[in-house]
């Protein structure tokens, strides 16, 4: 399920496969790419594991700029900006 005004800015879903712990993918929308970079730097500075460094991901769409880290509980946390530059 996605929550937001014009488009989803926060997504959450239930576990649908497997038993026991399964990582959650938590994604937050940033208003610009600098905030994605700041999220990534702060997360890494706090000890998060790097999953994917900030970059444009054209496989999603031309302006998809995101960074992914694994938090101490094992969850995949993402910050994303959908704007060009």
C-alpha positions in Angstrom: 0.0 0.0 0.0 1.3 3.4 -0.9 0.5 6.6 1.0 0.8 10.1 -0.5 -1.0 13.1 -2.1 -0.1 13.2 -5.8 1.8 9.9 -5.8 2.8 7.5 -3.1 5.6 8.9 -0.9 5.6 6.1 1.7 5.1 2.4 0.9 4.3 -0.5 3.3 3.3 -4.1 2.6 2.7 -7.3 4.5 4.9 -10.4 4.4 3.5 -12.6 1.7 6.1 -15.3 1.3 8.4 -17.4 3.5 8.5 -18.0 7.2 10.0 -15.9 10.0 11.9 -12.7 9.4 11.8 -11.2 6.0 13.3 -7.8 5.3 11.1 -4.9 4.8 11.7 -2.4 2.0 11.0 1.1 3.4 11.2 3.9 0.9 11.0 7.7 1.5 10.6 10.3 -1.2 13.1 13.2 -1.1 12.3 16.6 -2.7 15.8 16.7 -4.4 18.8 14.6 -5.2 20.9 16.4 -2.5 18.6 15.0 0.2 19.1 11.5 -1.2 22.8 12.0 -0.9 22.4 13.4 2.6 20.3 10.4 3.6 22.9 8.1 2.3 25.8 9.9 4.0 23.9 10.0 7.4 22.9 6.3 7.2 26.4 5.2 6.3 27.8 7.4 9.1 25.4 5.7 11.5 26.7 2.3 10.5 24.2 1.2 7.9 25.4 -1.3 5.3 25.6 0.0 1.7 23.2 -1.8 -0.6 23.2 0.6 -3.6 25.0 4.0 -3.7 23.1 7.0 -4.9 22.6 7.1 -8.7 20.1 7.5 -11.5 18.3 4.2 -12.1 16.9 4.4 -15.7 15.6 0.8 -15.4 12.9 2.3 -13.1 12.4 5.6 -15.0 14.7 8.3 -16.4 14.6 10.6 -13.3 14.6 7.9 -10.6 17.5 8.8 -8.3 17.8 6.5 -5.3 20.1 5.1 -2.6 19.6 1.9 -0.6 21.0 0.9 2.7 20.4 -2.0 5.1 19.5 -0.9 8.7 20.8 -2.6 11.8 17.5 -4.7 11.9 18.2 -6.0 8.4 15.7 -3.9 6.5 16.3 -2.3 3.1 15.8 1.5 3.5 15.7 3.7 0.4 15.6 7.4 -0.3 14.4 8.4 -3.7 13.9 11.5 -5.8 11.7 11.4 -8.9 12.9 14.8 -10.3 15.6 15.5 -12.8 18.6 17.3 -11.2 
